Amino acid sequence: MAVLILVLHFAPISGGAGFAIQILWWVTFVVAVLWLLGFVFRSAGSGGSGGCWYRW
């Protein structure tokens, strides 16, 4: 009986974690694409001067 209760508690937690991890992978992919597009558009818009799109 205790094993059944543990499984019933563990299943929703692991399912929720799997969903959250899947969402984080998609967010990471979108951010990486936007980051790479920032480099492409900055280099095309700066006239080839090689300027940075960030300031330090």
Z-matrix of the N, CA and C atoms (Angstrom, degrees):
N
C 1 1.452
C 2 1.524 1 111.24
N 3 1.342 2 116.00 1 -39.74
C 4 1.465 3 120.17 2 -179.74
C 5 1.528 4 110.66 3 -64.75
N 6 1.340 5 116.41 4 -36.82
C 7 1.467 6 119.71 5 179.16
C 8 1.520 7 110.35 6 -65.80
N 9 1.306 8 117.82 7 -40.57
C 10 1.458 9 121.72 8 178.14
C 11 1.529 10 110.90 9 -62.25
N 12 1.311 11 117.03 10 -41.90
C 13 1.465 12 120.53 11 178.47
C 14 1.533 13 110.32 12 -65.02
N 15 1.331 14 117.49 13 -41.33
C 16 1.460 15 120.76 14 177.91
C 17 1.522 16 111.66 15 -63.02
N 18 1.324 17 116.51 16 -42.30
C 19 1.466 18 120.19 17 179.05
C 20 1.518 19 110.68 18 -65.06
N 21 1.321 20 117.67 19 -41.76
C 22 1.459 21 121.01 20 179.84
C 23 1.527 22 112.12 21 -67.02
N 24 1.312 23 117.67 22 -26.72
C 25 1.457 24 120.46 23 175.20
C 26 1.524 25 111.77 24 -82.93
N 27 1.324 26 116.87 25 -34.49
C 28 1.459 27 121.08 26 -175.83
C 29 1.526 28 112.37 27 -77.05
N 30 1.314 29 118.54 28 -32.92
C 31 1.467 30 122.06 29 -176.52
C 32 1.530 31 112.71 30 -61.13
N 33 1.326 32 120.65 31 -50.25
C 34 1.471 33 119.07 32 178.76
C 35 1.527 34 112.92 33 -65.88
N 36 1.331 35 116.57 34 -33.95
C 37 1.465 36 119.25 35 179.61
C 38 1.517 37 110.21 36 -66.84
N 39 1.324 38 117.63 37 -46.31
C 40 1.465 39 119.82 38 -179.37
C 41 1.525 40 110.94 39 -69.02
N 42 1.315 41 117.26 40 -34.36
C 43 1.464 42 119.78 41 176.55
C 44 1.517 43 111.63 42 -66.36
N 45 1.329 44 116.22 43 -41.50
C 46 1.459 45 120.29 44 177.07
C 47 1.513 46 112.13 45 -65.48
N 48 1.322 47 117.03 46 -39.43
C 49 1.462 48 120.81 47 178.40
C 50 1.523 49 110.32 48 -65.81
N 51 1.315 50 116.62 49 -39.75
C 52 1.460 51 119.71 50 178.31
C 53 1.518 52 111.55 51 -63.75
N 54 1.308 53 117.17 52 -40.17
C 55 1.464 54 121.27 53 177.50
C 56 1.524 55 110.48 54 -65.00
N 57 1.337 56 116.59 55 -43.44
C 58 1.467 57 120.58 56 -179.94
C 59 1.519 58 110.73 57 -64.35
N 60 1.317 59 117.63 58 -40.29
C 61 1.461 60 120.74 59 179.36
C 62 1.518 61 110.16 60 -66.47
N 63 1.317 62 117.69 61 -39.39
C 64 1.467 63 121.14 62 177.51
C 65 1.528 64 110.43 63 -61.71
N 66 1.325 65 117.28 64 -44.07
C 67 1.464 66 121.02 65 178.35
C 68 1.526 67 110.07 66 -62.87
N 69 1.325 68 118.02 67 -40.76
C 70 1.469 69 120.74 68 179.70
C 71 1.528 70 111.35 69 -64.19
N 72 1.331 71 118.17 70 -35.17
C 73 1.467 72 120.24 71 176.81
C 74 1.522 73 110.57 72 -64.75
N 75 1.324 74 117.59 73 -41.33
C 76 1.470 75 120.25 74 178.47
C 77 1.522 76 111.38 75 -66.07
N 78 1.335 77 116.90 76 -40.83
C 79 1.466 78 120.60 77 177.84
C 80 1.531 79 110.03 78 -62.70
N 81 1.324 80 117.11 79 -42.90
C 82 1.457 81 121.44 80 178.25
C 83 1.521 82 111.16 81 -61.44
N 84 1.318 83 116.91 82 -41.67
C 85 1.464 84 121.32 83 179.32
C 86 1.525 85 110.79 84 -63.60
N 87 1.318 86 118.04 85 -45.07
C 88 1.465 87 121.85 86 -179.11
C 89 1.532 88 110.40 87 -64.04
N 90 1.327 89 117.07 88 -43.85
C 91 1.466 90 120.34 89 179.64
C 92 1.523 91 110.64 90 -63.73
N 93 1.322 92 118.04 91 -40.87
C 94 1.468 93 120.97 92 179.09
C 95 1.526 94 110.95 93 -63.89
N 96 1.325 95 117.63 94 -41.02
C 97 1.469 96 120.59 95 178.81
C 98 1.525 97 110.37 96 -65.01
N 99 1.321 98 117.57 97 -44.27
C 100 1.465 99 120.35 98 178.35
C 101 1.526 100 111.27 99 -63.12
N 102 1.311 101 116.83 100 -38.17
C 103 1.458 102 121.43 101 179.04
C 104 1.528 103 110.51 102 -63.68
N 105 1.341 104 116.62 103 -45.34
C 106 1.467 105 120.24 104 178.47
C 107 1.520 106 111.43 105 -66.58
N 108 1.322 107 117.54 106 -38.42
C 109 1.468 108 120.08 107 176.89
C 110 1.519 109 111.09 108 -64.16
N 111 1.314 110 118.15 109 -33.33
C 112 1.454 111 121.56 110 175.75
C 113 1.511 112 111.78 111 -60.64
N 114 1.328 113 117.45 112 -40.08
C 115 1.456 114 120.50 113 176.57
C 116 1.521 115 111.39 114 -66.52
N 117 1.337 116 116.49 115 -42.69
C 118 1.465 117 120.34 116 -177.52
C 119 1.516 118 110.88 117 -65.69
N 120 1.335 119 117.46 118 -47.85
C 121 1.468 120 119.94 119 -177.61
C 122 1.523 121 111.96 120 -70.22
N 123 1.308 122 117.28 121 -32.45
C 124 1.463 123 119.59 122 179.24
C 125 1.529 124 110.32 123 -69.39
N 126 1.328 125 116.97 124 -42.49
C 127 1.458 126 119.09 125 -179.28
C 128 1.530 127 110.61 126 -69.12
N 129 1.327 128 118.02 127 -33.03
C 130 1.467 129 120.80 128 178.49
C 131 1.527 130 110.64 129 -75.40
N 132 1.307 131 118.13 130 -35.19
C 133 1.456 132 121.55 131 -176.98
C 134 1.511 133 114.04 132 -82.91
N 135 1.336 134 118.09 133 -16.30
C 136 1.459 135 119.93 134 -176.81
C 137 1.518 136 111.98 135 -91.71
N 138 1.319 137 118.07 136 5.02
C 139 1.454 138 120.86 137 178.46
C 140 1.510 139 113.45 138 72.55
N 141 1.332 140 116.81 139 24.04
C 142 1.455 141 119.85 140 177.56
C 143 1.515 142 113.74 141 78.41
N 144 1.313 143 118.29 142 14.19
C 145 1.461 144 120.60 143 -179.26
C 146 1.531 145 111.82 144 -78.55
N 147 1.325 146 117.30 145 -11.43
C 148 1.464 147 120.53 146 177.89
C 149 1.508 148 113.40 147 75.70
N 150 1.320 149 117.85 148 25.75
C 151 1.458 150 121.29 149 -179.32
C 152 1.509 151 111.97 150 -69.55
N 153 1.308 152 115.77 151 156.78
C 154 1.461 153 121.27 152 179.13
C 155 1.518 154 109.75 153 -91.42
N 156 1.315 155 116.78 154 148.52
C 157 1.457 156 121.33 155 179.09
C 158 1.516 157 111.33 156 -91.68
N 159 1.314 158 116.57 157 1.72
C 160 1.456 159 120.04 158 176.96
C 161 1.532 160 108.83 159 -123.90
N 162 1.340 161 116.42 160 161.68
C 163 1.467 162 121.17 161 178.53
C 164 1.512 163 109.11 162 -124.04
N 165 1.312 164 116.44 163 134.05
C 166 1.455 165 121.56 164 179.54
C 167 1.490 166 108.99 165 -116.18
